[in-house]
């Protein structure tokens, strides 16, 4: 379906939220276009092993991504590779600009996700999934009785450092300042924990290892002195950035760029829904993204039913008025 076709729903982003939404909309016989500008799966494709998604005691991230995509395609989802540049609210339809080409739909589900900020240092990309992680909940269990470091000083870094003590024998928090930015209650919890240590006024300059992480090279922010610190895991928590440039003009995001939705994944604009990590929410996991996707799909279905009935009624009124005239 291309050209002048108006889809029932266009889903921007093929992460777990978007692919789940596609399964539900396609099964409901809604014409569905799923748009992704890279490999379907989002952050799952960068996860070496997943052990906390129900039904799979152990599965590789790329494998789960592939199964989700195949599941959605099975029911008729059309997949388009391209970059969603902008989403417009052109009542009665929505316009989704993909690489300069406009596609129209009765509803849109935003599932563009968010990306972890990276340190952009040597070894980080090469060892991602081999000791470098951005998710303690996802990967913490792989570091049973091992020593790891956490990079960062905000709420997420401190919370995840405490979480990692369930598995690691030692957790060292490396922070570029001489004090944490996290909430005081979180700081107190970390300071009191016997497994957690701190290295202040240091930045991580390089992640060391040949195939697997073996340590980090750190630099003192005042003296400039460098040294190597041994560890087998590096958890990076310096923030996340939602991928919401395509909806900047719609006014549906908060000051941090995350999309605001209600419990039905509805944004403030009728017919535009959002699901997954792109939303303002407490927990960003595969299982929560899939839950969001299913809810967004059902909400989109109800909206399309309402819109079709509304347009049909308006058409009948128009025909009646013309006939009377």
C-alpha positions in Angstrom: 0.0 0.0 0.0 1.6 3.2 -1.1 0.8 6.4 -3.0 -2.6 7.9 -2.1 -3.5 5.1 0.3 -4.6 6.2 3.8 -3.6 3.6 6.4 -5.6 2.9 9.4 -2.4 3.3 11.5 1.2 4.3 11.0 3.6 3.1 13.7 6.8 5.2 14.0 9.5 3.0 15.3 10.0 -0.8 15.3 11.2 -1.4 18.9 9.2 -3.8 21.2 6.5 -1.2 21.6 6.0 -0.6 17.9 6.2 -4.2 16.9 3.7 -5.3 19.6 1.3 -2.5 18.5 1.7 -3.8 14.9 0.7 -7.3 16.0 -2.5 -6.0 17.6 -3.5 -3.6 14.9 -2.8 -6.0 12.0 -4.7 -8.8 13.8 -7.6 -6.4 14.1 -7.6 -6.1 10.3 -6.3 -2.5 10.4 -4.0 -1.6 7.5 -0.7 -1.0 9.3 2.5 0.6 8.2 5.5 0.1 10.5 8.4 2.5 9.9 11.9 1.9 11.2 15.1 3.7 10.0 17.5 1.0 11.2 17.4 -2.6 12.3 14.0 -3.5 13.9 14.3 -4.2 17.6 15.6 -0.9 18.9 17.8 -1.3 22.0 17.1 -5.1 22.0 19.5 -5.5 19.1 22.3 -4.2 21.3 21.5 -6.6 24.1 23.7 -9.8 24.2 21.3 -11.8 26.3 17.8 -11.3 27.7 16.7 -13.2 30.7 13.8 -11.2 32.1 11.3 -11.3 29.3 8.5 -13.8 30.2 8.5 -17.0 28.2 12.2 -16.9 27.5 14.7 -18.0 30.1 17.5 -16.9 27.8 17.3 -15.3 24.4 19.6 -13.1 22.4 18.4 -9.6 21.8 18.6 -9.8 18.0 16.7 -13.1 18.0 13.8 -11.7 20.1 13.7 -8.7 17.7 13.5 -11.0 14.7 10.7 -13.1 16.3 8.7 -10.0 17.2 9.0 -8.6 13.6 8.1 -11.9 12.0 5.1 -12.1 14.3 3.8 -8.7 13.2 4.4 -9.3 9.5 2.5 -12.6 9.7 -0.7 -10.7 10.2 -0.2 -8.3 7.4 1.9 -5.5 8.7 3.7 -3.5 6.0 7.3 -2.6 7.0 9.0 0.5 5.6 12.6 1.3 6.1 13.0 5.0 6.5 13.5 8.0 8.8 10.4 9.5 10.2 11.1 13.2 9.9 7.8 14.7 11.1 4.3 13.8 12.2 1.6 16.3 11.4 -2.0 16.5 12.6 -4.0 17.2 9.5 -7.5 16.4 10.5 -9.2 14.1 9.6 -5.9 12.3 8.8 -2.4 12.4 10.1 0.6 12.9 7.8 3.9 11.1 8.5 6.8 12.5 6.5 9.3 9.6 5.8 12.5 10.7 4.0 10.6 13.6 2.5 7.7 11.5 1.3 4.2 12.0 2.9 2.2 9.0 4.1 -1.3 9.4 5.5 -3.1 7.5 8.2 -6.2 7.8 10.4 -4.1 7.3 13.5 -0.5 7.3 14.5 1.4 5.4 17.2 4.8 6.9 18.3 7.3 4.2 19.3 10.6 5.9 18.4 12.1 5.0 21.8 15.0 6.7 23.6 18.7 6.2 23.5 21.3 6.0 26.3 23.8 8.8 26.2 27.2 7.3 25.6 30.6 8.4 26.8 32.0 8.2 23.3 35.3 6.8 24.4 37.5 4.1 23.1 36.3 0.6 23.9 32.7 1.6 24.7 31.2 0.6 21.3 33.5 -2.4 20.8 32.7 -3.9 24.2 29.0 -3.1 24.3 27.2 -6.3 25.3 30.6 -7.8 26.4 30.8 -6.1 29.8 29.6 -2.6 28.8 25.9 -2.2 29.7 23.3 0.6 30.1 20.8 -1.5 32.0 21.5 -3.1 35.4 18.1 -4.7 35.5 18.8 -6.4 32.2 22.4 -7.5 32.7 23.1 -7.4 36.4 22.7 -11.1 37.0 25.5 -11.8 34.6 28.0 -10.3 37.1 27.4 -12.6 40.1 30.3 -12.3 42.5 32.3 -10.0 40.2 33.5 -6.4 40.4 31.8 -3.7 38.3 31.8 0.0 38.0 29.0 2.5 37.5 29.6 5.7 35.7 27.5 8.7 36.7 26.2 10.5 39.8 22.4 11.0 39.2 19.4 9.1 40.5 19.7 6.4 37.8 23.4 5.8 38.5 22.9 5.5 42.3 19.8 3.4 42.1 21.4 1.0 39.7 24.5 0.8 41.8 22.4 -0.3 44.8 20.6 -2.8 42.6 23.9 -4.3 41.3 24.9 -5.1 44.9 22.4 -8.0 44.7 24.9 -9.7 42.3 28.3 -8.1 42.2 30.9 -8.5 44.9 31.9 -4.9 44.6 30.4 -1.8 42.9 32.5 1.2 42.4 30.8 4.5 41.4 33.0 6.8 39.3 31.8 10.4 39.2 33.3 13.4 37.6 32.4 15.7 40.6 33.1 15.5 44.3 29.5 15.0 45.2 26.5 13.1 43.8 23.5 14.7 42.1 21.1 12.0 43.2 18.3 12.5 45.7 19.6 12.5 49.3 17.7 9.4 50.2 19.4 7.5 47.4 22.8 8.9 48.4 22.3 7.8 52.0 21.4 4.3 50.8 24.5 4.0 48.7 26.9 5.5 51.2 25.6 3.0 53.8 26.1 -0.1 51.6 29.2 -2.1 52.4 29.6 -3.2 48.7 29.6 0.3 47.2 32.7 2.4 46.9 33.2 5.8 45.2 35.9 7.4 43.1 35.4 11.1 43.0 36.6 13.8 40.6 37.4 11.3 37.9 36.2 10.7 34.3 36.4 7.4 32.4 38.7 7.9 29.4 38.7 4.4 28.0 37.2 1.0 28.5 39.8 -1.7 28.5 39.6 -5.3 27.4 40.2 -7.7 24.5 36.8 -9.2 23.7 35.6 -8.7 27.3 35.9 -5.8 29.7 39.0 -6.0 32.0 39.0 -2.5 33.4 38.7 1.3 32.8 41.2 4.0 32.3 40.3 7.0 34.5 41.5 10.5 34.7 41.5 12.9 37.7 39.6 16.0 36.7 41.9 18.3 38.7 45.4 16.8 38.4 45.0 15.2 35.1 46.6 12.0 36.4 45.5 8.8 34.7 45.3 5.3 36.1 43.8 1.9 35.3 41.1 0.5 37.5 40.2 -3.3 37.1 36.7 -4.5 36.7 34.7 -6.9 34.5 31.6 -4.7 34.0 30.9 -1.1 33.2 27.4 0.3 33.6 27.0 3.7 32.1 24.3 6.1 33.5 24.8 9.6 32.2 21.3 10.1 31.0 18.9 9.2 28.2 17.6 11.2 25.3 14.1 10.5 23.9 13.9 10.3 20.1 11.1 12.8 19.6 12.4 15.3 17.0 9.6 14.2 14.7 7.0 15.5 17.1 8.6 18.6 18.3 6.0 20.8 16.7 3.0 19.0 18.2 3.4 20.2 21.8 3.0 16.7 23.3 6.3 16.4 25.1 7.6 17.6 28.5 10.6 19.7 29.2 12.9 16.7 28.9 11.5 15.7 25.5 9.4 12.7 26.6 5.9 12.2 25.3 3.1 12.7 27.8 0.3 10.1 27.7 -2.6 9.0 29.8 -3.2 5.4 30.9 -4.6 4.5 27.5 -1.4 5.8 25.7 -3.3 8.8 24.4 -1.5 12.0 23.8 -3.2 15.4 24.0 -4.0 15.2 20.2 -6.8 12.9 19.1 -5.6 10.0 17.0 -2.0 10.2 18.1 -0.8 7.7 20.6 2.6 6.8 22.0 4.2 3.8 23.6 7.4 2.5 25.1 10.6 4.2 26.1 9.7 7.5 24.3 7.0 8.1 27.0 7.5 9.8 30.4 7.4 6.7 32.7 9.0 5.0 35.6 10.4 1.8 34.1 11.8 1.3 30.7 12.0 -2.4 29.9 11.0 -4.7 27.0 8.0 -6.0 28.9 6.7 -2.5 29.8 7.2 -1.4 26.2 5.2 -4.4 24.9 2.4 -3.6 27.4 2.3 0.0 26.2 2.2 -1.1 22.6 -0.8 -3.3 23.1 -2.7 -0.6 24.9 -1.8 2.0 22.2 -3.0 -0.4 19.5 -6.4 -0.9 21.2 -6.8 2.8 21.7 -5.9 3.4 18.0 -8.5 0.9 17.0 -11.2 2.5 19.0 -10.3 5.9 17.6 -10.3 4.7 14.0 -13.8 3.2 14.5 -15.0 6.5 16.0 -13.4 8.5 13.1 -14.9 6.4 10.4 -18.3 6.6 12.0 -17.9 10.4 12.3 -16.8 10.8 8.7 -19.6 8.6 7.4 -22.2 10.6 9.3 -20.8 13.9 7.9 -20.9 12.4 4.4 -24.5 11.3 4.8 -25.5 14.8 6.1 -23.7 16.4 3.2 -25.4 14.2 0.7 -28.8 14.8 2.4 -28.2 18.6 2.3 -27.2 18.5 -1.4 -30.2 16.4 -2.3 -32.5 18.8 -0.4 -31.0 21.7 -2.2 
